[in-house]
C-alpha cells in the first residue's frame, strides 16, 4: 500500500495487528475514524487504554472484574458452594447468558495442551484446589470444551481433587438441540447412548 | 451479553461502533488486547488518537497528508499539469499502486448522489475548477467508479470545465483483464465495442 501520510500508515499498522484484521480492513476502519469527530476518536482510544490499565482479575475466580472481587463472586445470592470450572471469560459469559446457573465460577485461563506448551502450572489450578479444600464447597462442575485438551484437564484436576469430600461433575455431552443423529460424529453418538437419561428429564415442566 | 466488568463492556461497545465489527468480533478484539502488554495497548490508543488530531488534508488535492501539501503534490518530479480526479483517498492508493501515473490528484470526497443527499456543494468541486483555471493545467482525467453517480459527477463537472482550454478525459471502461466476454454485462460489452482501440495498444512493448 502507498500511503501519502505516515500518521495514516501507523494507524493502519496498529489496527492490522489485531487478530483477523488484515491491511484492507484496517484501512477501512481508519478511514471511518477519519470521518468521526476527534473527540469521539479520543474517547475510543481512552476507553481501550483505561480498560487495559484498570481491569482486574477476580482474586477468587480469575474472571475479569472492575474490583478485587468480581460481580458474581461478590453477589450474596449466588451459591458459593458451587464452582463451575471454565476455560475462559467467554465461557462465563456463555453460561451466564443461559440464566440457569446461580453458583460461582473458576476461570482456568486455558486448558492443558502440551503441544502448545501449556502445562498445569500456567493455569489457575492451584487456586481451584485451595477453594475446593474449603469446607463450604459441595460441588465442582467442569464446563470445558469437549476435546482432548479439555478431557486431559478434567482428568488431571479431578485427580488432584480426589482426596477432598467434594462432588465432581461435568456438563453432559450429546446431540445438540436441533441437531440430527445422521450427521453426529460417532464419538458423540456413542457417548450419548452410553449416558442415556430417564425420559422424565425431557418432559417440559 | 453479560459482562462482569464495566470497563470490558465499554471497550466492547467502542469497538462495535466500527463498521463491520459486531459484538462478538468486538469481544474477541478486546480479549486479545487484554492479553497484550499495557504499554502496547497505550501505543495503539495513542497512535489512533494522534492520527485523528494531527492528520491534515492537502490544501491542493484534499488527499490525506502529514503536512499542508501532500507528498504527491509536493514532489517536483510529478507533473502538476495533469490532474486525476478520484472519489476517495482509497482510489489514490489504488492508482499509486499501479506505478503508471506521475501526475497529481484531486480527491472529490465522494460523488454526486441526490438519493444519499450528496450534492455538488458537499464535494471538492470548486477547488478543482480553480486548479483547472490555472494556465499550467493541460489535462484532467476522471477516474471515478463506473456507475450512475460517477457518470453524473463527470457530466456535472465537465460542464463547469467546458469554458476552459483544458483537455478532459476519463479512464477507459471495458472487459477487465482476465475477465470473460461471456459473463460481462451488456452495458460493459457494448461500450467496449464502441470504444474499440487500435491493436497496437495491446502489443506489449
Interface residues (C-beta under 8 A of the other chain):
Chain A: X1 X2 X3 X4 X5 X6 X7 X8 X10 X11 X14 X15 X17 X18 X19 X20 X21 X25 X27 X28 X29 X30 X31 X32 X33 X34 X36 X38 X41 X42 X43 X44 X45 X46 X47 X48 X49 X50 X51 X52 X53 X54 X55 X58 X63 X64 X65 X66 X70 X71 X72 X88 X89 X90 X92 X93 X96 X97
Chain B: X1 X2 X3 X4 X5 X6 X7 X8 X10 X11 X14 X15 X17 X18 X19 X20 X21 X25 X27 X28 X29 X30 X31 X32 X33 X34 X36 X38 X41 X42 X43 X44 X45 X46 X47 X48 X49 X50 X51 X52 X53 X54 X55 X58 X63 X64 X65 X66 X70 X71 X72 X88 X89 X90 X92 X93 X96 X97
